[in-house]
Amino acid sequence: QVQLVESGGGLVQAGGSLRLSCAASGSISSIFSMGWYRRAPGKQRELVAVITSGGNANYADSVKGRFTISRDNAKNTVYVEMNSLKFEDTAVYYCNANLKTWSLDRPRDYWGQGTQVTVSS
């Protein structure tokens, strides 16, 4: 089966930086995209950034210019470097991968458990 494990969350002061990592492991045949979503208290989950296996990246308007997503296809790992963090960035950040396994033909989404990012004002 597939497992996504996030790391790098924590407490940071406004204006600071954090780097999140997510490694996918298991019986993976093809990853179409990997990305980051977040859910702040009392709000819906929203897209932060996503990147395809070909390197095309999309960002939420709220993080564009501050966050950078990247990936290492050989390691099935996605990163997001978060700079100039704001209090509004405080949320649980979830790793997402759209992929196929060796045993299933149909691609589907997999999710990590989430990592807390807290930005102090």
C-alpha positions in Angstrom: 0.0 0.0 0.0 0.9 3.7 -0.2 2.0 5.9 2.7 2.7 9.6 2.6 4.7 11.0 5.5 5.1 14.8 6.1 7.8 16.5 8.1 9.1 20.0 8.8 6.1 21.6 10.5 6.5 23.7 13.7 6.3 27.1 15.2 7.8 30.1 13.5 7.6 33.8 13.9 6.0 36.0 11.3 8.4 36.7 8.5 10.3 33.5 9.0 10.6 30.4 6.9 9.8 26.7 7.0 10.4 23.9 4.6 8.0 21.0 4.5 8.8 17.6 3.1 6.6 14.7 2.1 7.9 11.3 1.0 5.6 8.7 -0.7 6.4 5.1 -0.3 4.8 1.8 -1.2 3.8 -0.1 -4.3 3.8 3.0 -6.6 3.9 2.6 -10.4 3.3 6.3 -11.4 2.8 9.6 -9.7 0.9 12.2 -11.7 1.1 15.0 -9.2 2.1 15.8 -5.7 1.1 18.8 -3.7 0.2 20.5 -0.5 -3.2 21.5 1.0 -4.0 23.2 4.2 -6.8 23.6 6.6 -7.0 26.5 9.0 -9.2 26.4 12.1 -12.8 27.0 11.1 -12.0 27.0 7.4 -12.2 24.6 4.5 -9.2 22.7 3.2 -7.6 24.7 0.4 -4.9 24.1 -2.2 -1.5 25.5 -1.4 0.6 24.3 -4.3 0.7 21.3 -6.6 3.4 20.1 -9.1 3.1 17.5 -11.8 5.7 14.9 -12.6 6.7 17.1 -15.6 7.4 20.0 -13.3 4.4 22.2 -13.9 3.5 24.0 -10.7 0.4 25.9 -9.6 0.0 28.0 -6.4 -2.8 29.6 -4.5 -2.9 33.3 -5.0 -2.4 33.8 -1.3 1.0 32.1 -1.3 2.3 33.0 -4.8 5.7 34.6 -4.6 6.3 33.4 -1.1 6.1 29.6 -1.4 8.0 27.4 -3.8 7.1 23.8 -4.5 9.6 21.3 -5.8 9.9 17.5 -6.1 12.4 14.8 -6.5 10.8 12.2 -8.7 13.4 9.6 -8.0 12.7 9.8 -4.3 8.9 10.3 -4.7 9.3 13.3 -2.5 7.7 16.8 -2.7 8.8 19.9 -0.8 7.5 23.3 -0.2 9.7 26.2 0.9 7.6 28.7 2.8 9.0 32.2 3.1 7.7 35.4 4.6 5.3 33.5 6.6 2.2 35.3 7.9 -0.1 34.6 10.8 -2.8 33.6 8.2 -0.6 30.7 7.1 -1.3 28.9 10.3 -2.9 25.6 9.5 -2.5 21.9 9.3 -0.7 21.2 6.1 -1.5 17.9 4.2 0.5 16.2 1.6 -1.4 14.9 -1.4 -0.4 12.6 -4.2 -2.4 11.5 -7.3 -0.9 8.2 -8.3 -1.3 4.7 -9.5 -0.2 1.5 -7.8 1.1 -1.6 -9.4 -2.0 -3.5 -8.4 -4.6 -1.0 -9.5 -5.2 0.5 -12.9 -7.2 3.5 -11.7 -5.3 6.5 -10.3 -6.5 8.0 -7.0 -5.6 10.5 -4.4 -3.6 9.6 -1.2 -3.1 11.8 1.8 -0.7 12.3 4.6 -1.7 12.7 8.2 -0.9 16.4 8.2 1.7 18.5 9.9 1.0 21.6 12.0 2.4 25.0 11.0 1.9 27.8 13.5 3.0 31.3 12.7 3.2 33.7 15.7 2.3 37.3 15.1 
